[in-house]
Amino acid sequence: MIGSFSIEENLILDLHDLPPYAKGAVISQRVVSDEAQKRIAEFDIRTQSSKDSVSSLSGGNKQKVVLARELSRPVKLVVASQPTRGLDVGSIEFVHKRILAERDSGRAVLLFSTELDEVSALADRIAVMYRGEFIAIVPATTSRADLGLLMAGVKP
């Protein structure tokens, strides 16, 4: 569904009928376009135009559109599942910085990732699951060896 809309449409997907994007049933194209340009710059979305279809973007830029949409609204909890899967190194660094900025701004962040380095770099605490059950909740400073044992089902 993300690919069938322009970047502009995607960025206001569920806000299209609310101010400042609309007054009554009339969408303000100027506001939508201006806000899209801000998000494109802020999230470094590589595109020719905000009117381009999201399906024409690379995978990393598609993810940046989703991040721009979701992190540009007032939420209390950010849930990120495999946020950097398939991204290049530069995009991974950008996503990590944005997730940390969300945490630092006081938002709760729940990160699901199979990338141990990513979890260690971003988490304050790590909940390890094995066969559908939580084995332990440990500090992010827990050693890789200890995390490996937990991931193998060895309880502390």
Sequence and secondary structure as in RCSB ss.txt:
>XXXX:A:sequence
MIGSFSIEENLILDLHDLPPYAKGAVISQRVVSDEAQKRIAEFDIRTQSSKDSVSSLSGGNKQKVVLARELSRPV
KLVVASQPTRGLDVGSIEFVHKRILAERDSGRAVLLFSTELDEVSALADRIAVMYRGEFIAIVPATTSRADLGLL
MAGVKP
>XXXX:A:secstr
 GGGSBHHHHHTTTTTTSTTTEETTEE HHHHHHHHHHHHHHTT   S TTSBGGGS HHHHHHHHHHHHHTS  
SEEEEESTTTT  HHHHHHHHHHHHHHHHTT EEEEE S HHHHHHH SEEEEEETTEEEEEEETTS HHHHHHH
HTT   
